[in-house]
Amino acid sequence: MVGSAIWRKLEAEGYTNLIGKTSTELDLRNQAAVHDFFKAEKPEVVIDAAARVGGILANNTYPYQFLMENLQIQNNLIDTAFHSGVEKFIFLGSSCIYPKLAPQPLKEEYLLTAPLEPTNEWYAIAKIAGVKACEAIRKQYGKDYISLMPTNLYGPFDNFDLKTSHVLPAMIRKFHEASQSTVHGRQSTVTLWGSGTPMREFLYVEDLAEAVVFAMENKFSDNLYNVGTGEDLTIKDLALIIQKIVGHTGEIIWDSTKPDGTPRKLMDVSKMEKAGWKAKTSLEDGIRKTYLWFLENQGSFKEVKI
């Protein structure tokens, strides 16, 4: 999702000398393969949009894969880029790197000030290591290596697999499938995890792509920047928005036996705005665009196996 959005944005801005590989073409967990790729292609700028990602269920079920594979992917890219003389490296992380009970909104300086959210700490620890690796290279060697921490992302090419997806795409699929089936003349119910009370912020992936290109074209004064909208809402309100857009009229059931995750995750985006970038797409507009993409592409979805 993220890589393709950045690629489209670069092409739209007139960039032509783009180098990229899918995960099937280049296994970034393979150090030798990454080294050979850099040796052959000699990139000048590297944007690391690769990661194993997923929601609470996936993080809880596959902790080792989420920790180890993300460490392998980013370490191979960062270290090989450094030793290949790459001067500009943009590392993409996640808002989950911040402590579970950090003050809201989340400021960059809150990193490593308290314990992480247990349900996604494996992914978070890997991403924190990537942030610190880029910071260390910047500090020790003066290279322009920066980390952008996006809030929760969604948009075209998202993962709609119910076992591994994040909350927003999972809701789109659940509400859509329920709207297509009826029980006793009524649309099927939709069961969602938790209480619906946690608050979350969501960023349309095309906006993130704009932020990445902006960071690529400008030199930032620091190493870590939050990227988001600076606005959040409850998961329950998110569900109602998606239900309305999809056209589902059935009942919503909240399964309180399932975990909520972090109570609130709102990004302080003032640092990025001061640098000159701000998100443009409203949540409802972004969800509508994402649902349209879902409708046009749902026949091509494949279930994810880990």
Sequence and secondary structure as in RCSB ss.txt:
>XXXX:A:sequence
MVGSAIWRKLEAEGYTNLIGKTSTELDLRNQAAVHDFFKAEKPEVVIDAAARVGGILANNTYPYQFLMENLQIQN
NLIDTAFHSGVEKFIFLGSSCIYPKLAPQPLKEEYLLTAPLEPTNEWYAIAKIAGVKACEAIRKQYGKDYISLMP
TNLYGPFDNFDLKTSHVLPAMIRKFHEASQSTVHGRQSTVTLWGSGTPMREFLYVEDLAEAVVFAMENKFSDNLY
NVGTGEDLTIKDLALIIQKIVGHTGEIIWDSTKPDGTPRKLMDVSKMEKAGWKAKTSLEDGIRKTYLWFLENQGS
FKEVKI
>XXXX:A:secstr
 HHHHHHHHHHHTT        TTT  TT HHHHHHHHHHH  SEEEE       HHHHHH HHHHHHHHHHHHH
HHHHHHHHTT  EEEEE  GGGS TT  SSB GGGTTSS   GGGHHHHHHHHHHHHHHHHHHHHH  EEEEEEE
 EEE TT    TTT  HHHHHHHHHHHHHT EETTEE  EEEES S  EE EEEHHHHHHHHHHHHHS  SSSEE
EES S  EEHHHHHHHHHHHHT  S EEEETTS   SSEE B  HHHHHHT      HHHHHHHHHHHHHHHGGG
      
